[in-house]
Amino acid sequence: MHRFKRIGLVIDLGSHSIDAIQSASELAQKNNGCIFVIVATQDPLNKDYQSQIEEKLTASIKVSHSIVFLTGVPIHRISAYVKANSIDIIVTEPDHTTGLKRFFYGSLTMSMLRKTPCPIWIVKPDTLNNVYKKVLICVDPISDNEDKLRLNQKLIEVGTSFAKRSMAECHLLTAWYYYGESSINGPFINMPEKEVKKLITGYKTKIAHAFEKLQKLNTDILKDSKTHLIHGQPQKIIPEFVVANNIDIVIMGTVARTGLQGFIIGNTAESIINQLDCSLLAIKPDNFESPFD
């Protein structure tokens, strides 16, 4: 987590944001960094109200920080500010209006996940003493290009560093599923069972080899981690694993789609995120481009 020194803290005026403030402050202290507090609203705030907010924030944040009030379309202003100030990471809380589960859809939080050019740490409110005991890193080891390889590497480096910083139990997980598996087992494709088994077994072997290679590349930093290769659709397996293993934070990548307007997080990732009842650290690929660039 030492790569995060310029920390953007997006404040939700509808909540106390205590947990996000504490998380951002601890990260800044450990990394000798500074916090850029961002209050973004559609319309300008009354000057007296701004002064009250500044006083409360200054009293809560004991590390080097600045406070900025942005008006206009929040996601546009936040994205531009993040880029202009070379922010390394955004820390925020779930949208207070929608609750924790499914808190992303249609919210500023989801917009930041899709469109801001840096990692996003969404802090679950009321985490006991702001302590994470179990960290889950989700990777896709079948890397068909350099960007994907670098993203996997970044996830492992950031995730293990986060676990070490929190003295947490670290898990590395890959959920694998042969595309079209349900179809070839269905009534419309009469494929012999032996051929079906061969296809699925072959794909499992490919995934297992790639997962093992990824672990070998990171032997030292993964030496205390638990690894999991689980069969099933990621959008089902990962949320189930989180609940069954009492995971406190999920660290996962998002996928950039070129040729579309904006940044699309991807149906699988979005489905997983909307089922989570824990904190999330979402890492962007190196080739990410904000639609506001």
LOFI-320194 format. One record per residue: residue in one letter; x negated, y negated, z negated of N, C-alpha, C in turn. Coordinates in steps of 0.2 Angstrom, whole numbers, plus 5000, padded with zeros to 4 digits. Each point is the difference from the previous one (the first is absolute). Example, Ala and Ser with C-alpha at 12.3 -4.5 7.8 and 13.67 -1.06 7.14 Angstrom:
2
A493450284961500449945000499649945000S500249955004499649944999500449954997
//
This chain:
293
M499650065000500449945000499649945000H499350005000499649955000500049965007R500350025005500149975006500549945000F500450004994500649954999499849954996K499749945002499849954996500549945001R500349995006500449945001500750035000I500449994994500650044999500649955000G500450025005500649965001500650034995L500349964996500550024995500749965003V500450045003500649985002500650004994I500249944998500550004994500750005003D500450044997500750015001500349954994L500349955002500349954995500650044997G500350055003500650034997499850054994S499350014999499850054995499449974996H499850034994499549974996499350015004S499950055004499450025003499450014995I500250024994499550014995499550055002D500350065002499550065002499649985006A500249975005499649985006499549954998I500249954995499549954998499450044996Q500250044996499550044996499650045004S500350045005499650045005499549965004A500249945003499649955004499449984995S500249984994499549974995499450054999E500250064998499550054999499650025006L500350005006499650015006499549955001A500249934999499649955001499450004994Q500250024994499550004995499450055002K500250065001499650065002499549985006N500349975005499749985006499649945000N500149964995499749935000500349965005G500750015001500349975006500549944997C500449985005500449944998500750025003I500549964997500750025002500349945004F500350015005500449955004500850014999V500349964995500750014999500449975005I500450045003500549985005500750004998V500349945000500750004999500349975007A500450055003500349985007500750004999T500349945003500749995000500349985006Q500650015002500349975006500049935000D500249974995500149934999499549974995P499849945000499649974995500350004993L499650014995500250004993499949934997N500549994995500049934997499350004996K499749945000499349984997500050024993D500549994996500050024993500050074999Y500450045005500050075000499350035001Q499749975005499350025002499549994994S500149954997499549994994500150054995Q500750024998500150054995499750075002I500150015007499750075002499350005000E499649945002499350004999499850004993E500349974995499850014993500150074998K500550035001500150074998499550055003L499949995007499550045003499349994997T499849944999499349984998499950034993A500650004996499950034993500050075000S500250045005500050075001499450035003I499649965004499550025004499349974997K499650044998499449984996499450005004V500050025007499550005004500049945005S499549995004500049955005500550015005H500449955001500650005004500249935003S500450015005500349945003500750015001I500449955001500850025001500249955006V500350045004500349965006500750025001F500449945002500750015001500149995008L500350065003500150005007500750005002T500249955004500750005002500150025008G500650025001500150035007500250075000V500050045005500150075001499450034996P500250034994499450034995499550045004I500250055004499550055002499649965005H500249955004499649965005499549974996R500249964995499649964996499450044996I500350064997499550044996499550035005S500250025006499550035004499549955003A500249945001499549955002499649984995Y500250004994499649984994499550054999V500250075000499650054999499450005005K500149995006499550005005499549944999A500349944999499649944999499650004994N500250044995499650004994499650074999S500050045005499650065000500250044994I500650014998500250044995499950075001D499750034995499850085000500650044999I500549984995500550054998500649954998I500650025001500649974997500250044994V500149974994500450044995500749974999T500550044999500649984999500550054996E500649984999500550054997500550015005P500450064999500650015005500549945000D500350005005500649955001500450014994H500149954996500550014994500750015001T500249985006500750005002500350075002T499550055001500250065003499850064995G499749994994499850064996499450035003L499750054997499450035002500050045006K500550054999500150055006500349965005R499750015006500349975006499949925000F499549984996499949934999499749965006F499850045005499649975005500549985006Y500550035002500349995006500349935000G499949965005500249945001499849954995S499550014996499749964995499449975003L499849944996499349975001499550054999T500050054995499550054999499950045006M500550025004499950045006499849965005S500249945001499749965005499249994999M499849994994499350004998499650065002L500350064999499750065002500050015007R500449975004500050005007499649955003K499949944997499849955004499449964997T499850014994499449964997499450045002P499449975001499450035003499650034994C500250024994499650034995500450054996P499650044996500450054996500549964995I500550044998500549984996500150054994W499949974994500150044994500749984997I500550045000500649994997500050034993V500149964995499950024993500750024997K500150064998500650024997500149964993P500649974999500149964994500050054994D499849984994500150034994499550075000T499550005004499550054999499750004993L500050054996499850004993499349985000N499949944996499449974999499649995007N500449995005499749995007499450065001V500150064998499550055001500350055005Y499550025004500250055005499650074998K500350054999499750064998499950055005K500450005006499950045005500149965007V499550015004499949975007500150055005L500449985005500150055006499849965006I499550035004499749985006500350045006C500449975004500350045006499649995006V499750055003499650005007500350045005D499949985006500150045006499450025003P499750064999499350025002499950015008I500650015003499950015008499949935003S499449985001499849945002499850005007D500449975004499950005008499749945002N499849954996499749945002499649974994E499549965001499649974995500449964995D500549965002500449964995500350054995K500250055002500350054995499550034995L499450015003499550034996499849954995R499949945002499849944995500649994995L500650015002500549994995500050054995N499950075002500050054995499449994995Q499449975003499549994996500149944995K500349955002500249954996500550024994L500550045002500450024995499750044994I499550045002499750044995499549964996E499749955003499549964996500449964995V500549965003500449964996500450044994G500350065002500450044996499650034994T499450025002499550034994499849954996S499849945003499849944996500549984995F500650005003500649984995500150054995A500050065001500050054995499550004995K499449985002499450004996500149944995R500249945003500149944996500550014995S500550045001500650014996499950064995M499450045002499950064996500650055001A500250005006500650045002499850075003E500550045000499950075004500249985007C499550035004500149985007500250065005H500549995004500250055004500049985008L499750055004500049985007500550055004L500449985003500650045003500049995008T500150065003500250005007500750045001A500549975002500650045002500050015007W500050075002500050015007500750045002Y500149985007500650035002499950005008Y500250065003499950015007500649975004Y499849955004500549965003500450045005G500750004998500550055004500150064997E499750014994500050064996500850034999S500449954998500750024999500350025007S499849965005500350025007499950075002I499350025000499850065003500350064995N500249984994500350054996500850005001G500249955004500749995000500450055006P500649995001500450045004499949985008F499749945001500049985007499350025004I499550024996499450025003499850074997N500150055005500050074998499250025000M499649974996499350025000499950064996P499750055002499850064995499749984994E500250034994499849994994499250004999K499750055004499350005000499649945003E500349975005499749955003500149934996V500650004997500149954995499550004994K499950054998499550014994499349985002K499950025006499349995003499949925001L500549975002499949935001500049964993I500450024996500049974993499350014996T499850075001499450024996499449965003G500049995007499449975003500049934998Y500649965000500049934998499850004992K500250044996499850004993499250014999T499750045004499350015000499749945003K500249965005499749945002500149954995I500549994996500149954995499550024994A500050064998499650024995499249995001H499850015006499349995002499949925000A500449965002500049935000500049974993F500450034996500049984993499450014996E499750065002499450034996499449955003K500049985006499549965003500049934996L500649985000500149934996499750004993Q500250064997499750014993499350005000K499750045004499350015000499649935002L500349965004499749935001500049964994N500550014995500049964994499950044994T499650055000499950054995499849974993D499649955000499849964994500649974996I500449965004500549964997500650044999L500150055003500650054999499850054995K499550004997499850064996500450024994D500349954997500550014995500749995002S500250005006500750005003500350075001K500650005000500450065001500349995007T499950055004500250005007500650045002H500449985004500750045002500150005007L500150065003500250015007500750035000I500549965001500750034999500450005006H500350055002500450015006500749964999G500249965004500649975000500049935003Q500649975002500049935002499849954995P499549965002499749954995500549964997Q500649985003500549954997500450044995K499950075000500450044995499550024994I499450025002499550034996499749954995I499849945003499649954996500449984994P500749975002500449984994500150054995E500150075002500150054995499450014996F499450005003499450014997499949944994V500149945002500049954996500450014993V500650025001500550014994499750064996A499950065004499850064996499349994996N499649965003499349994996499949934997N500649974999500049944996499449955002I500049995007499549955003500249934998D499549964998500149934999499949955006I499650025004499949965006499850045006V500349985006499950045006499549955004I499550035003499649965005500050035006M500349965005500150035007499849955005G500050025006499849965006500749985004T499949945003500649995005499750005007V500550015005499850015007500249945004A499549985003500149945005500350035007R500549975002500350025007499849945005T499750015005499849955005500649995005G500149955003500449995005500749984997L500150004994500649984997500049934996Q500549974999500049934997499950014993G499549984997499850004993499750074998F500050014994499750064997500550054998I500050065003500550054998499750054995I500250014994499750044995500050075002G500550025004500150075002500650034996N500450045004500650034997499850054994T499550045001499850054994499749964994A499649955001499749964994500649964997E500449975004500649964997500550054996S500150065003500450044996499750024994I499450025000499650024993500149944995I499849945003500049944995500649994997N500650005004500649994997500350054995Q499650054999500250054995499650004994L499549965000499550004994500349964994D499950034995500249974993499349984996C499549985004499449994996499649945004S499549984998499649955003499750025007L499849965004499850025007499449955002L499550035003499449965003500050025007A500249965004500050015008499449975003I499650045004499449985003500249995007K499849945003500149995007499450035004P500150025007499550025004499549945002D499450025002499649945002500249975006N500450035004500249975007500749964999F500249994994500649974999500049925002E500549985003500149935002500749984998S500049944997500649974998500449975006P500650015000500449975005500049925000F499749974995500049934999499349975002D499550055002499449985002500049955006
//
